[in-house]
């Protein structure tokens, strides 16, 4: 009898869910640092700020008050009401509390939506470059990703007419991420209106609007897709607390959707994790309803860092950079450096380039391949200005050696 191989019993979906390139590069950088190498990490999309003190205090007080038990699957009523008011007042979205689903992070809210909407074979249009988890989660939910790519020349935004041509009788959903991870791109009102005109005639077509970076905008005011005429019933709006409030480890996000979809999302969540953490939800209420001076202070620091990044990358010959109106990411096009060499190192892909920059120059970035783009790499500037300046210097010095 042959020895038992545990890998032989894995479901196909488990083998299709690849390790995140962000996690891989971050772990590789940590391993090198543990061996004594000086490494600057520009990989993780996580604020380097601690959660504001008044939000921490709210969680402690909630625990003392007994919010240590299960919460309703869709969230505490007080938080759902606060989210509904926020969406109505700030985003022009007329959602009611019963249309809100609080989740264990925006990532789970997206998964809830995909599992609630997609039957096997349903198509989902993904606008590349896109956040790494979209494609994997669509596939896990039985959907078929239809990927449309836009380059740096288009500021990484796919025109509405191209989206229209990609719609088939199997298309169920379009995912829009504005402001965008990894590019920092923000869709203008006219661009969103053009997309709404594409969506309107298709009765089965929904839009998932991922707005998690809403408060980290510098040169623009992001608009919610669902606020456009006729689109609120065609939109699932996803947001959360991780990025803007520096609450990544708290795992608190939410979605707003037409009531039947919100109810279905809650059922999906009930089957997997149940409700989000009770005392974290109480802290979320305070984050939404009390002073946001801390959010503005973080945004201003990100703006300064964005300016440092734009100046440094703008000074590198052959590197192309689109405007960065929001988020804490830059997504430079390094295609001109592919095919070059440095000593015995041949840079044949952006993945190879990122590994080489880490191993030889001590700066960790993430290959654009993870985001659906083989010409770019992602830089996170959610790091101190000193580390950012050092890392950008190493990046420039490394690229300068390629011939």
C-alpha positions as CSV (number, residue, x, y, z in Angstrom):
1,X,0.0,0.0,0.0
2,X,1.3,3.4,-0.9
3,X,1.8,5.9,1.9
4,X,-1.0,8.4,2.4
5,X,-0.4,11.8,0.9
6,X,-2.6,14.4,2.6
7,X,-2.2,16.8,-0.4
8,X,-4.2,14.3,-2.4
9,X,-7.4,15.1,-0.7
10,X,-7.3,18.8,-1.2
11,X,-10.1,20.4,-3.1
12,X,-9.3,22.1,-6.4
13,X,-10.3,25.5,-5.0
14,X,-7.5,25.1,-2.4
15,X,-4.8,24.6,-5.0
16,X,-6.1,27.5,-7.1
17,X,-5.8,30.0,-4.2
18,X,-2.1,31.1,-4.5
19,X,-0.1,32.6,-1.8
20,X,-0.3,36.4,-2.0
21,X,2.7,37.9,-3.7
22,X,2.5,40.7,-1.0
23,X,2.9,38.1,1.7
24,X,5.6,36.3,-0.1
25,X,7.8,39.4,-0.6
26,X,7.1,40.6,2.9
27,X,8.2,37.3,4.4
28,X,11.2,37.1,2.1
29,X,12.2,40.6,3.3
30,X,11.7,39.6,7.0
31,X,13.8,36.5,6.5
32,X,16.7,38.5,5.0
33,X,16.4,41.0,7.9
34,X,16.5,38.1,10.4
35,X,19.8,37.0,8.7
36,X,21.2,40.5,9.3
37,X,20.6,42.2,6.0
38,X,19.5,45.8,6.0
39,X,16.2,45.9,4.2
40,X,13.6,48.7,3.7
41,X,10.1,47.2,3.3
42,X,7.8,49.1,0.9
43,X,5.4,46.2,0.5
44,X,2.6,46.1,3.1
45,X,-0.5,48.1,2.5
46,X,-1.0,48.9,6.2
47,X,-0.8,52.2,7.9
48,X,2.3,52.6,10.0
49,X,0.3,54.6,12.5
50,X,-1.3,53.1,15.6
51,X,-5.1,53.2,16.0
52,X,-6.1,56.6,17.5
53,X,-6.3,56.6,21.3
54,X,-10.0,57.5,21.5
55,X,-10.9,54.5,19.4
56,X,-8.8,52.2,21.5
57,X,-10.4,53.7,24.6
58,X,-13.9,53.0,23.2
59,X,-13.0,49.3,22.7
60,X,-11.8,49.0,26.3
61,X,-14.9,50.7,27.6
62,X,-17.1,48.4,25.5
63,X,-15.4,45.3,27.0
64,X,-15.9,46.7,30.5
65,X,-19.6,47.3,29.6
66,X,-20.1,43.7,28.6
67,X,-19.7,43.8,24.8
68,X,-17.8,40.5,24.8
69,X,-20.5,38.2,23.5
70,X,-21.8,37.2,20.0
71,X,-23.1,40.1,18.0
72,X,-26.0,39.9,15.4
73,X,-24.6,38.5,12.2
74,X,-25.2,41.7,10.2
75,X,-23.8,43.9,13.0
76,X,-24.9,45.8,16.0
77,X,-27.9,48.0,15.3
78,X,-26.1,51.1,16.6
79,X,-23.2,50.6,14.2
80,X,-25.5,49.8,11.2
81,X,-27.4,53.0,11.9
82,X,-24.2,55.0,12.2
83,X,-22.9,53.6,8.9
84,X,-26.3,54.4,7.2
85,X,-26.1,58.0,8.4
86,X,-22.5,58.3,7.2
87,X,-23.4,57.0,3.7
88,X,-26.4,59.2,3.5
89,X,-24.7,62.4,4.7
90,X,-21.2,62.0,3.1
91,X,-21.8,59.9,0.0
92,X,-25.3,60.7,-1.1
93,X,-26.3,57.0,-0.7
94,X,-29.8,56.5,0.6
95,X,-29.2,53.2,2.4
96,X,-31.1,52.2,5.5
97,X,-29.7,50.3,8.4
98,X,-31.3,47.0,7.2
99,X,-29.2,47.3,4.0
100,X,-25.9,47.3,5.9
101,X,-23.9,44.2,6.6
102,X,-21.0,44.6,9.0
103,X,-18.2,42.1,8.3
104,X,-14.8,41.0,9.6
105,X,-13.0,43.4,7.4
106,X,-13.9,44.8,3.9
107,X,-12.3,41.6,2.5
108,X,-15.0,39.5,4.0
109,X,-17.6,41.9,2.9
110,X,-16.4,41.4,-0.7
111,X,-16.4,37.7,-0.3
112,X,-19.9,37.8,1.1
113,X,-21.1,39.7,-1.9
114,X,-19.4,37.4,-4.4
115,X,-20.8,34.2,-2.8
116,X,-24.2,35.8,-2.6
117,X,-24.3,36.9,-6.2
118,X,-22.4,34.4,-8.3
119,X,-23.5,31.0,-9.8
120,X,-20.9,28.8,-11.5
121,X,-20.0,30.4,-14.8
122,X,-21.2,33.9,-14.0
123,X,-18.7,36.4,-15.3
124,X,-17.1,39.2,-13.3
125,X,-15.3,42.1,-15.1
126,X,-12.1,43.0,-13.3
127,X,-10.3,46.2,-14.2
128,X,-6.6,45.6,-14.1
129,X,-4.5,46.6,-12.3
130,X,-6.7,45.3,-9.4
131,X,-6.3,44.3,-5.8
132,X,-4.9,40.8,-5.6
133,X,-7.8,39.2,-3.8
134,X,-10.5,40.0,-6.4
135,X,-9.5,37.4,-8.9
136,X,-9.0,34.7,-6.3
137,X,-12.2,35.3,-4.5
138,X,-14.2,35.5,-7.8
139,X,-12.8,32.1,-8.7
140,X,-13.5,30.5,-5.3
141,X,-17.1,31.7,-5.6
142,X,-17.5,29.9,-8.9
143,X,-17.3,33.0,-11.1
144,X,-15.2,33.6,-14.2
145,X,-12.9,36.6,-14.1
146,X,-12.9,38.7,-17.3
147,X,-9.9,40.9,-17.1
148,X,-9.6,44.3,-18.9
149,X,-6.2,46.0,-18.6
150,X,-5.3,49.7,-18.7
151,X,-1.7,50.9,-18.8
152,X,0.1,53.9,-17.3
153,X,-0.8,55.9,-20.4
154,X,-4.5,55.7,-19.5
155,X,-3.8,56.4,-15.8
156,X,-4.7,52.8,-15.2
157,X,-8.4,53.4,-15.9
158,X,-10.3,51.2,-18.4
159,X,-12.6,53.3,-20.6
160,X,-16.3,52.7,-20.4
161,X,-16.5,51.7,-24.1
162,X,-14.1,48.9,-23.5
163,X,-16.1,47.7,-20.6
164,X,-19.3,47.8,-22.7
165,X,-17.7,45.5,-25.3
166,X,-16.7,43.0,-22.7
167,X,-20.2,42.5,-21.3
168,X,-21.9,39.2,-22.3
169,X,-25.1,37.4,-21.3
170,X,-23.1,35.8,-18.5
171,X,-21.8,39.0,-17.0
172,X,-23.1,39.5,-13.4
173,X,-20.8,42.0,-11.8
174,X,-18.2,44.7,-12.5
175,X,-15.8,45.5,-9.6
176,X,-14.6,49.1,-9.4
177,X,-12.0,50.2,-6.9
178,X,-11.8,54.0,-6.6
179,X,-9.4,55.1,-5.1
180,X,-7.5,52.2,-6.4
181,X,-5.0,49.7,-4.8
182,X,-2.4,49.4,-6.3
183,X,-2.4,52.5,-8.6
184,X,-3.8,55.3,-6.5
185,X,-6.1,56.2,-9.5
186,X,-9.5,57.8,-8.8
187,X,-12.3,57.7,-11.3
188,X,-13.7,61.1,-12.1
189,X,-17.4,61.9,-12.0
190,X,-17.6,61.9,-15.8
191,X,-15.9,58.5,-16.0
192,X,-18.3,57.0,-13.4
193,X,-21.3,58.5,-15.3
194,X,-20.0,56.9,-18.5
195,X,-19.8,53.5,-16.7
196,X,-23.3,54.0,-15.3
197,X,-24.6,54.5,-18.9
198,X,-23.0,51.1,-19.7
199,X,-24.5,49.4,-16.7
200,X,-28.1,50.8,-17.0
201,X,-29.5,48.7,-19.9
202,X,-28.3,45.4,-18.5
203,X,-30.9,44.2,-16.0
204,X,-28.8,41.4,-14.3
205,X,-25.6,43.5,-14.0
206,X,-24.4,44.8,-10.7
207,X,-21.4,46.9,-9.7
208,X,-19.3,46.3,-6.6
209,X,-17.8,49.6,-5.6
210,X,-14.8,49.2,-3.3
211,X,-14.3,52.5,-1.5
212,X,-11.9,51.5,1.3
213,X,-9.4,54.3,0.5
214,X,-12.1,57.0,0.5
215,X,-10.5,59.2,3.1
216,X,-7.0,59.0,1.8
217,X,-7.4,61.3,-1.1
218,X,-5.1,64.3,-2.0
219,X,-6.1,66.1,-5.2
220,X,-9.7,65.0,-5.6
221,X,-12.9,64.1,-3.9
222,X,-13.8,60.5,-4.7
223,X,-17.4,59.9,-5.6
224,X,-19.5,56.8,-4.7
225,X,-20.8,55.0,-7.8
226,X,-24.1,54.2,-6.1
227,X,-24.8,58.0,-5.8
228,X,-25.3,58.3,-9.5
229,X,-28.8,58.5,-10.9
230,X,-30.4,55.0,-11.0
231,X,-27.4,53.2,-9.6
232,X,-28.1,52.7,-5.9
233,X,-30.1,49.6,-6.6
234,X,-27.4,48.3,-9.0
235,X,-24.5,48.8,-6.5
236,X,-22.9,47.1,-3.6
237,X,-20.8,49.7,-1.8
238,X,-17.9,48.3,0.3
239,X,-15.9,50.2,2.8
240,X,-14.3,49.8,6.2
241,X,-12.1,51.0,9.0
242,X,-8.7,49.4,8.3
243,X,-7.0,52.0,6.1
244,X,-8.4,55.4,7.0
245,X,-8.6,54.8,10.8
246,X,-5.4,52.7,11.0
247,X,-7.5,49.7,12.2
248,X,-6.1,46.9,10.1
249,X,-5.8,44.4,12.9
250,X,-9.3,45.1,14.2
251,X,-10.9,43.5,11.2
252,X,-14.0,45.7,10.7
253,X,-15.6,46.4,7.4
254,X,-19.0,46.8,5.9
255,X,-21.1,46.6,2.8
256,X,-24.3,48.4,1.8
257,X,-26.6,46.9,-0.8
258,X,-30.2,46.5,-1.9
259,X,-32.1,44.7,0.9
260,X,-32.4,41.2,-0.8
261,X,-28.7,41.2,-1.5
262,X,-27.7,42.5,1.9
263,X,-29.8,39.7,3.5
264,X,-28.2,37.1,1.2
265,X,-24.7,38.4,2.2
266,X,-25.6,38.1,5.9
267,X,-26.6,34.5,5.2
268,X,-23.2,33.8,3.6
269,X,-21.5,35.4,6.5
270,X,-23.5,33.4,9.0
271,X,-22.4,30.2,7.4
272,X,-18.7,31.1,7.7
273,X,-17.9,33.4,10.6
274,X,-21.1,34.9,12.1
275,X,-21.0,38.5,13.3
276,X,-18.0,40.8,13.7
277,X,-16.3,41.3,17.1
278,X,-18.8,43.1,19.5
279,X,-16.4,45.5,21.2
280,X,-14.6,46.3,18.0
281,X,-18.0,47.4,16.5
282,X,-18.5,49.7,19.5
283,X,-15.1,51.3,18.7
284,X,-16.3,51.6,15.1
285,X,-19.2,53.7,16.2
286,X,-16.8,56.1,17.9
287,X,-14.6,56.2,14.8
288,X,-17.5,57.3,12.6
289,X,-19.2,59.7,15.0
290,X,-16.5,61.4,16.9
291,X,-13.6,63.7,15.9
292,X,-11.7,62.7,12.7
293,X,-8.8,65.1,13.3
294,X,-6.6,62.0,13.5
295,X,-7.8,60.8,10.1
296,X,-6.9,64.2,8.6
297,X,-3.5,64.2,10.3
298,X,-2.7,60.8,8.8
299,X,-3.9,62.0,5.4
300,X,-1.6,65.0,5.4
301,X,1.3,62.8,6.3
302,X,0.5,60.5,3.4
303,X,0.2,63.5,1.1
304,X,3.8,64.6,2.1
305,X,5.0,61.1,1.4
306,X,3.2,61.0,-1.9
307,X,5.1,64.1,-2.9
308,X,8.4,62.5,-1.9
309,X,7.6,59.5,-4.0
310,X,6.5,61.5,-7.0
311,X,9.7,63.6,-6.9
312,X,12.0,60.6,-6.5
313,X,10.4,58.4,-9.1
314,X,10.0,61.3,-11.5
315,X,13.8,61.7,-11.5
316,X,14.5,58.1,-12.7
317,X,15.1,57.9,-16.4
318,X,13.0,55.4,-18.4
319,X,10.6,54.9,-15.4
320,X,7.0,56.0,-16.1
321,X,4.6,57.2,-13.4
322,X,0.9,58.1,-13.5
323,X,-0.5,60.7,-11.1
324,X,-1.2,59.5,-7.6
325,X,-4.3,61.4,-6.4
326,X,-5.1,59.0,-3.5
327,X,-4.1,56.0,-1.4
328,X,-0.6,55.3,-0.1
329,X,0.7,53.4,-3.2
330,X,2.7,54.2,-6.2
331,X,2.7,51.9,-9.2
332,X,5.6,52.9,-11.5
333,X,5.9,51.3,-14.9
334,X,9.4,49.7,-15.1
335,X,8.9,47.9,-18.4
336,X,11.9,49.7,-19.9
337,X,14.2,47.9,-17.5
338,X,13.0,44.4,-18.4
339,X,15.5,42.6,-20.5
340,X,18.5,44.5,-19.1
341,X,21.3,43.0,-17.0
342,X,23.5,43.9,-14.1
343,X,26.6,41.7,-13.9
344,X,25.4,38.1,-14.0
345,X,21.8,39.1,-13.3
346,X,19.4,39.1,-16.2
347,X,16.1,40.9,-15.5
348,X,13.6,39.0,-17.6
349,X,10.4,39.9,-15.7
350,X,9.1,42.3,-13.1
351,X,9.0,39.4,-10.6
352,X,12.8,38.9,-11.2
353,X,13.3,42.6,-10.9
354,X,11.6,42.8,-7.5
355,X,13.6,39.8,-6.2
356,X,16.8,41.3,-7.4
357,X,16.1,44.7,-5.9
358,X,15.4,43.0,-2.5
359,X,18.4,40.6,-2.6
360,X,21.0,43.0,-4.1
361,X,19.8,46.4,-3.0
362,X,17.8,45.8,0.2
363,X,14.5,47.3,-0.9
364,X,11.3,45.3,-0.9
365,X,8.6,46.0,-3.4
366,X,5.7,43.9,-4.9
367,X,5.6,42.8,-8.5
368,X,2.7,44.2,-10.5
369,X,2.0,40.6,-11.7
370,X,0.1,40.1,-8.5
371,X,-2.2,42.9,-9.5
372,X,-2.6,41.9,-13.2
373,X,0.2,44.0,-14.6
374,X,3.5,42.6,-15.9
375,X,5.2,46.0,-16.4
376,X,4.8,47.6,-13.0
377,X,5.7,47.2,-9.4
378,X,3.9,48.5,-6.3
379,X,5.5,50.7,-3.7
380,X,3.7,51.3,-0.4
381,X,4.5,54.6,1.2
382,X,2.8,53.7,4.5
383,X,6.2,53.9,6.1
384,X,8.3,56.6,7.8
385,X,9.7,59.4,5.7
386,X,13.2,58.3,6.6
387,X,12.6,54.7,5.5
388,X,10.8,55.9,2.4
389,X,13.7,58.2,1.3
390,X,16.2,55.4,1.9
391,X,14.1,52.8,0.0
392,X,13.5,55.1,-2.9
393,X,17.3,55.9,-3.1
394,X,18.1,52.2,-3.2
395,X,15.5,51.6,-5.9
396,X,17.0,54.4,-8.0
397,X,20.5,53.2,-7.4
398,X,19.6,49.6,-8.4
399,X,17.8,50.6,-11.6
400,X,20.8,52.8,-12.5
401,X,23.0,49.7,-12.6
402,X,20.9,47.9,-15.2
403,X,22.2,48.1,-18.8
